[in-house]
Amino acid sequence: MYNLVDGGKSSYLLGLIASQPTSSFTFNELMDALPYLSDAVLTNYIYSKASNNYLKDVLDTK
């Protein structure tokens, strides 16, 4: 079950969000981990500087 949440890469995803919130690479990594993104990763992404289109796509898929 642990490997399902955030694809087992919570720290990695949080680091990407902190360092590259607007990059398509970060967006694609998050999309790859769906639908099992943790609340922590989703919350950090929501409060990051990600584009509204990226946010919408991640949240709609969740």
C-alpha positions in Angstrom: 0.0 0.0 0.0 2.9 2.4 0.8 4.1 2.3 -2.8 0.7 3.4 -4.1 0.6 6.7 -2.2 2.6 9.2 -4.2 4.0 6.3 -6.1 6.3 5.7 -3.1 8.0 9.0 -3.9 6.5 11.6 -1.4 9.8 13.3 -0.6 10.8 13.5 -4.2 7.4 15.0 -5.3 7.5 17.5 -2.4 11.0 18.5 -3.5 9.9 19.0 -7.1 7.0 21.1 -6.0 9.3 23.3 -3.8 11.9 23.7 -6.5 10.1 23.6 -9.8 6.4 24.2 -9.2 5.7 25.6 -12.7 7.6 23.0 -14.7 5.9 20.5 -17.0 8.3 17.9 -15.6 6.8 18.4 -12.1 3.3 18.3 -13.5 4.0 15.0 -15.4 5.5 13.4 -12.3 2.4 14.3 -10.4 0.1 13.0 -13.1 2.1 9.7 -13.1 1.4 9.3 -9.4 -2.4 9.8 -9.7 -4.9 8.9 -8.4 -2.9 8.2 -5.2 -1.5 11.6 -4.4 -1.3 12.3 -0.7 -2.9 15.3 1.0 0.5 16.7 1.7 1.6 16.6 -1.9 -1.8 18.0 -3.1 -1.8 20.8 -0.5 1.8 21.8 -1.4 1.0 21.8 -5.1 -2.2 23.9 -4.5 -0.2 26.6 -2.6 2.7 26.5 -5.1 3.0 28.8 -8.1 1.8 26.1 -10.5 -0.4 27.3 -13.3 -4.1 27.2 -12.9 -4.3 24.8 -15.9 -1.9 22.3 -14.2 -3.7 22.6 -10.9 -7.1 22.0 -12.6 -5.8 18.9 -14.5 -4.2 17.4 -11.3 -7.3 18.0 -9.2 -9.8 16.9 -11.8 -8.0 13.6 -12.2 -7.8 13.1 -8.4 
